[in-house]
Amino acid sequence: MVKVFSETIKSNNWVQGVLLDRDERKFIVSNIEVLEWVEESDVLVLFTQDCDLVNLDLAKEPFAEFFCAKVIPELLPQYAYGKNPRVIHLKSDQGRFIRVDINHRVRIDRSLLTKKKIHVTHEKLNQEDLDILLDWFSKKYSRAAFPDAFNIILKSIKRLEYKLRKFDQDYPEVIRIFFKLTPENEELYDESPYGLEIILLMKGISSETDDDEKLEIIRNRFRQILSHQRLKIRRCECLYENEMTMYDLGYYKLWDKDYISFSRTS
């Protein structure tokens, strides 16, 4: 019986990253608690791992989980690649763009997946975007913390939110920002400065044809954005994905600007 259950889910084509709308979405929504953001969603994104979807033990894996997403006309760079810790923009394998809010999730009884079949060629997230989505979601529980005093300094930089948003728009190839702070975990509430080293992670791999002049412009632009008398920027470097090392990751922490609560007037 349990084998039949597992095989039925497989044969019904339920896989991680599938996007559901129309009849499939109605089927899922009819079996979950009605919440405002569930009703307002356009598509549901299944994000439970494939091995858990077909697990033979319902007691161990009782649920299938979905993001409730909105279809959007375009992908905005400030919400791509997990730059924002609460909202992400993604692209499906059929070219549609979707907006996912990290808190807009639902789960259903996994056994329901045996009662609904979807087509094997059903719309899914691109593999790259699926990987980005899962990495982004996991950081909700593992993101790096910086001292409150450091965040207060950043928040005091005039129009920082606007400057960072403009930077995202002008340079979407910068997909992550990493900081190394000195001292790393101390709260400096006096006038002492923090030392700051920055890595701007660029999408893709480096090549001999890289535009060094453009990379210098990006570095200088970001230095200017974080200009503050209590921040001593000792290094600001652009690295491509193939250049970022495990050594770097051991010393640098991923920074997301939305960890700071900006006021409406910032």
RAJOCOR-V914376 format. One record per residue. RES is the residue in three letters. PHI is phi in degrees with one decimal (999 if undefined). PSI is psi in whole degrees, 0 to 359 (none if undefined). OMEGA is omega in degrees with one decimal (* if undefined). Layout:
[[RES:PHI:PSI:OMEGA] [RES:PHI:PSI:OMEGA]]
This chain:
[[MET:999:314:-179.2] [VAL:-67.4:326:177.4] [LYS:-65.0:319:176.7] [VAL:-59.6:319:177.6] [PHE:-57.8:309:-179.5] [SER:-61.8:313:-178.6] [GLU:-65.0:326:179.4] [THR:-66.3:317:176.9] [ILE:-60.5:317:177.8] [LYS:-61.6:312:-176.9] [SER:-68.4:338:176.0] [ASN:-82.9:0:171.5] [ASN:69.6:30:175.0] [TRP:-81.2:115:179.8] [VAL:-136.5:154:178.7] [GLN:-59.4:133:177.0] [GLY:95.8:356:-179.5] [VAL:-69.4:144:178.2] [LEU:-107.0:133:-176.8] [LEU:-118.5:130:168.0] [ASP:-141.9:184:-178.7] [ARG:55.2:230:-172.5] [ASP:-62.0:320:-177.8] [GLU:-66.4:320:178.7] [ARG:-64.2:317:179.9] [LYS:-60.7:321:179.5] [PHE:-62.3:315:-179.2] [ILE:-68.0:311:-176.4] [VAL:-59.9:327:-179.2] [SER:-68.4:348:-177.5] [ASN:-113.1:16:178.0] [ILE:-131.4:165:177.7] [GLU:-62.0:135:-178.1] [VAL:-79.8:117:175.7] [LEU:-121.5:156:-176.0] [GLU:-56.3:313:-176.4] [TRP:-74.9:345:172.4] [VAL:-73.0:313:-179.1] [GLU:-65.0:327:-176.6] [GLU:-84.2:352:-179.0] [SER:-71.1:153:176.3] [ASP:-96.4:322:-178.9] [VAL:-139.2:158:172.8] [LEU:-112.3:136:-179.3] [VAL:-111.1:113:178.7] [LEU:-73.5:123:-178.3] [PHE:-122.5:4:172.7] [THR:-65.1:139:-178.3] [GLN:-63.4:147:-177.2] [ASP:-57.9:320:-178.2] [CYS:-66.4:329:177.2] [ASP:-76.1:328:179.2] [LEU:-60.6:325:-175.6] [VAL:-107.0:11:177.8] [ASN:-56.5:135:-175.3] [LEU:-73.4:342:-175.0] [ASP:-103.0:104:179.2] [LEU:-66.4:334:178.5] [ALA:-68.6:325:179.3] [LYS:-78.9:322:-178.8] [GLU:-129.8:77:-173.5] [PRO:-78.9:343:-169.6] [PHE:-121.8:155:164.2] [ALA:-114.7:138:-172.8] [GLU:-117.8:145:-176.9] [PHE:-134.2:147:164.4] [PHE:-90.0:139:173.5] [CYS:-93.8:111:-170.2] [ALA:-115.7:160:175.3] [LYS:-111.1:138:172.7] [VAL:-78.8:133:-176.3] [ILE:-125.6:157:-176.0] [PRO:-75.0:335:-178.1] [GLU:-152.6:161:178.0] [LEU:-96.6:121:180.0] [LEU:-91.8:132:-174.1] [PRO:-59.8:329:-178.5] [GLN:-70.3:347:178.2] [TYR:-113.8:9:179.4] [ALA:-91.5:159:173.0] [TYR:58.1:23:177.6] [GLY:71.6:23:-179.8] [LYS:-64.0:325:179.8] [ASN:-99.7:130:-175.1] [PRO:-74.9:352:-175.6] [ARG:-116.7:335:-178.1] [VAL:-132.7:140:177.6] [ILE:-137.5:143:174.3] [HIS:-106.4:136:-175.9] [LEU:-136.7:167:-179.6] [LYS:-125.5:135:178.3] [SER:-85.8:170:179.0] [ASP:-72.3:354:175.1] [GLN:-106.0:10:172.1] [GLY:89.1:4:177.3] [ARG:-83.3:147:176.4] [PHE:-101.8:141:178.4] [ILE:-132.0:154:177.6] [ARG:-114.4:126:-179.1] [VAL:-117.4:129:172.4] [ASP:-97.2:131:-172.0] [ILE:-63.1:337:-178.8] [ASN:-95.3:356:-178.9] [HIS:-94.2:78:-176.9] [ARG:-128.7:151:175.6] [VAL:-138.0:161:175.8] [ARG:-137.8:150:-179.3] [ILE:-130.4:166:172.6] [ASP:-60.1:121:-174.5] [ARG:-62.4:333:-178.9] [SER:-63.6:339:178.7] [LEU:-63.2:336:-178.7] [LEU:-68.6:345:175.8] [THR:-80.3:350:-174.2] [LYS:-104.3:2:-178.8] [LYS:-141.8:126:179.6] [LYS:-102.9:138:173.5] [ILE:-118.3:157:-174.8] [HIS:-70.6:145:-177.7] [VAL:-61.7:334:179.2] [THR:-97.0:21:-178.7] [HIS:-59.1:150:-179.4] [GLU:-57.7:136:179.0] [LYS:-137.0:169:169.6] [LEU:-72.3:146:168.4] [ASN:-57.8:149:-178.1] [GLN:-58.4:319:179.1] [GLU:-61.4:316:-179.4] [ASP:-69.7:326:175.7] [LEU:-63.5:316:177.7] [ASP:-61.7:318:179.3] [ILE:-64.2:317:179.8] [LEU:-59.5:313:-177.2] [LEU:-68.7:321:177.4] [ASP:-64.3:316:178.8] [TRP:-61.7:316:-179.1] [PHE:-65.2:319:-178.2] [SER:-64.4:331:-178.5] [LYS:-72.4:347:174.3] [LYS:-58.7:330:-175.6] [TYR:-109.1:355:-176.0] [SER:-131.0:11:-174.9] [ARG:-66.6:149:-177.1] [ALA:-73.3:147:177.9] [ALA:-109.6:142:175.7] [PHE:-116.0:156:-179.0] [PRO:-56.3:144:178.3] [ASP:-58.0:321:-178.9] [ALA:-61.9:322:177.8] [PHE:-66.4:316:178.4] [ASN:-63.6:325:177.4] [ILE:-64.6:320:177.3] [ILE:-61.5:313:-179.7] [LEU:-60.9:316:-178.1] [LYS:-62.9:333:-178.2] [SER:-79.4:350:178.1] [ILE:-70.0:125:-174.2] [LYS:-61.3:129:176.3] [ARG:56.9:33:-177.6] [LEU:-60.9:316:-178.4] [GLU:-59.2:315:179.1] [TYR:-63.8:317:-178.0] [LYS:-64.0:319:179.2] [LEU:-68.7:321:178.3] [ARG:-64.0:319:178.4] [LYS:-66.9:322:177.3] [PHE:-61.9:316:177.3] [ASP:-58.9:317:-178.2] [GLN:-68.1:321:-176.9] [ASP:-77.6:330:-175.3] [TYR:-132.1:68:-179.3] [PRO:-64.7:345:178.7] [GLU:-70.9:345:173.1] [VAL:-82.4:109:-171.1] [ILE:-103.1:343:177.4] [ARG:-147.8:154:175.5] [ILE:-126.7:128:-179.9] [PHE:-118.6:139:179.3] [PHE:-119.9:144:165.9] [LYS:-122.4:116:-172.3] [LEU:-105.0:140:175.1] [THR:-131.3:120:-5.5] [PRO:-69.9:152:-168.4] [GLU:-72.9:315:-171.3] [ASN:-122.6:12:-177.5] [GLU:-91.0:145:175.9] [GLU:-92.1:107:-179.5] [LEU:-97.8:89:-178.1] [TYR:-90.0:355:173.9] [ASP:-84.8:204:-178.5] [GLU:-93.4:11:-179.3] [SER:-67.2:142:-179.6] [PRO:-86.8:155:168.3] [TYR:-93.9:138:167.9] [GLY:-82.9:138:-174.4] [LEU:-134.6:126:171.6] [GLU:-114.9:139:-170.8] [ILE:-127.8:135:168.4] [ILE:-118.5:123:174.2] [LEU:-98.2:110:-176.4] [LEU:-82.6:124:-177.5] [MET:-98.8:142:178.8] [LYS:-68.2:137:174.5] [GLY:96.2:196:-178.2] [ILE:-116.8:153:-179.3] [SER:-74.3:157:177.4] [SER:-150.4:170:-179.7] [GLU:-68.9:344:-178.2] [THR:-96.0:11:179.0] [ASP:-57.3:141:179.6] [ASP:-84.1:92:-176.8] [ASP:-62.0:327:179.8] [GLU:-65.9:319:178.8] [LYS:-66.1:319:179.2] [LEU:-61.9:323:177.7] [GLU:-66.5:322:177.0] [ILE:-62.5:317:179.3] [ILE:-62.2:314:179.8] [ARG:-60.2:312:-178.1] [ASN:-65.3:323:179.0] [ARG:-62.5:317:-178.1] [PHE:-71.6:324:174.9] [ARG:-58.7:316:-179.6] [GLN:-64.4:321:-179.3] [ILE:-60.4:319:-177.0] [LEU:-96.6:20:178.7] [SER:-65.8:123:-179.7] [HIS:-160.8:144:-176.4] [GLN:-63.9:339:-179.3] [ARG:-102.6:12:174.1] [LEU:-121.5:118:177.3] [LYS:-104.1:100:-177.2] [ILE:-80.3:109:-175.7] [ARG:-91.8:340:-179.9] [ARG:-158.5:137:171.1] [CYS:-142.2:112:-171.0] [GLU:-131.8:142:172.8] [CYS:-95.2:125:176.5] [LEU:-125.6:138:173.9] [TYR:-81.2:166:-174.1] [GLU:-58.4:326:179.7] [ASN:-77.9:352:-177.7] [GLU:-101.1:342:179.8] [MET:-74.2:124:-173.7] [THR:-105.6:165:173.7] [MET:-61.5:328:176.5] [TYR:-61.2:314:178.3] [ASP:-58.5:314:-177.2] [LEU:-65.8:339:177.2] [GLY:-75.2:340:-176.6] [TYR:-115.4:336:-176.7] [TYR:-103.4:144:177.9] [LYS:-110.8:139:175.3] [LEU:-65.2:133:179.6] [TRP:-115.2:131:173.2] [ASP:-118.2:124:-174.5] [LYS:-62.0:334:-176.5] [ASP:-76.4:1:171.4] [TYR:-67.1:337:178.5] [ILE:-88.2:137:175.8] [SER:-90.5:99:179.5] [PHE:-78.2:147:173.0] [SER:-80.5:165:179.9] [ARG:-64.2:336:-174.8] [THR:-96.2:1:-177.5] [SER:-70.5:none:*]]
